């Protein structure tokens, strides 16, 4: 077992307020993290990431030169930083601002002020993301698991793919689809051991995709995990009735995803 833990984390913190930056660094040091480097602008943080890749980026929402959305998008579009875990600390509650962060793949979204408990939980999720350990399967070789990842967000697809690759699934066995209709076409042409899908997508949403797989496809019993930021109980109830195997929130904890995947595939 790896001994990588919170104490080993190298963190880049992007916070334009000197007072807030000092406070967050103190909280991180109190939680037992390793090296923390603070930056006031997104560009300075990105430059530092290229010179020395961090284990985690913690960011506020607004800087003088960009927003947290711009920062995480630039990170996900760069092969050097696309898989670096991202955490948002912000008092922002607007769906318009928060949703792109969720879609880009985020370890945690913490409010200002945040609790020590929530911070430590997010840091542990980072460690689980970096070294989640291989999926423990009874009837399959992990690297041979064939997965269909469905999301209309390119950033979300890449993030989910990076998570399951770290669990031992071969990149060659991961197929990506941009919406439910695209997934349906790929499902007809290929056999999959697992489907991971978003809910809210254009053309054909995740609920319609599940209904197709369960009622019309030649492989109706494939495990289906839905990863979504949807909070409406009525919408989630429809998904459960359609036959989803598990529902996971965005942002999600890698350890939780690992446990759910193992349960679904083993059963």
Buried (B, 14 or more C-beta within 10 A) or exposed (E): EEEEBBEBBBBBBBBBEEEBBEBBBEBBEEBEBBEBBBBBBBBBBBEBBEEEEBBBBBBBBBBEBBBBBBBBBBBBEEEEBBBBBBBBBBEBEEEEBBBBBBBBBBBBBBEEEBEEEBBBBBBBBBBBBBBBBEBEBEEBEBEEBBBBBBBBBBBBBBBBBBBBBBBBBBEEBBBBBBBBBBBBEBBEEEEBBBBBBBBBBEEBBBBBBBBBBBEEBEBEEBBBBBBBBBEEEEBBEBBEEBBBBBBBBBBBBBBBBBBBBBEBBEE
